[in-house]
Amino acid sequence: MDIPRKMERYGQLRVGLRALTRIFGVKFNHDQVFETVIAFGFPTLEREFDKLTRLPQGRRLLRDKPDLMALLGDDDYLAALPPGSLGAAYRDFLRQHRLDAGVFDAASVIQPVIDRNGWDPDFGYMIACGTVLHDMFHVLGGPDPGGEIGNLGFHHGQLGQCRTTAVFGLILCAIIGGGSWRRKRRYWHEAVDRGRAADNLMAAPYEELLPLPLTEVRATLGIPPTDIAHPTGHFFTRWQLPASGIAPYEPWNYEASLVESAAT
């Protein structure tokens, strides 16, 4: 590793430590989570970018740069998609949990970090897309992938050996209520294995997949079915960090709601 790259990583670490101290104050600081994750996960992000550039679908993604945020944020478009499709399921997830597309605001949170670091536009695009896909991973891992424990485990499986997601996974299992440590860790490892078995989800052509049936998309992307990935069922908890201001989650099972709607 050359010296400039070393210094860049040390700089990222300092930013991460500073951001980490700002996450929890008088009020939960949501935006600083992005700074923390990016800073501590920077070596992994470099590795993931290299993997992306080696995949034909990854090179296509970086060449065309589809505006995934605009697509997932277009409620009229999502509402017009067929029931049972990936896009309809994604919209249902957002509506039930009263969420907007994307976890962090692109203009005020993501882009300033990209600009400040002077990152290559392709690398910055991957960072932005990765944050947008957070809730998409919830949907692909459904019915409800154990809240953030399952979702982060799914991400960890996709990323390979990432110390940042491993540490955050331990923290989540320690602080999230609603189950024993053994149950939560077993569920975490199941989610990791599921993410590891799937294709590279960062490189998936979501603009083409959104109109397709959710079950077909999962099979296409190599995501093992729930009954195989989680033989004892999904772990679910309504617990939320008290200072986060986020309302407790309700169980989300899109496939079951479709069956129920058809029956009535």
PyMOL commands that set and color helices and strands:
alter all, ss='L'
color gray80, all
select helices_A, chain A and resi 3-23+30-40+42-54+56-64+68-72+75-79+86-96+106-117+121-132+134-140+147-159+163-175+181-197+201-203+206-209+214-220+226-229+242-244+254-263
alter helices_A, ss='H'
color red, helices_A
deselect
rebuild
show_as cartoon
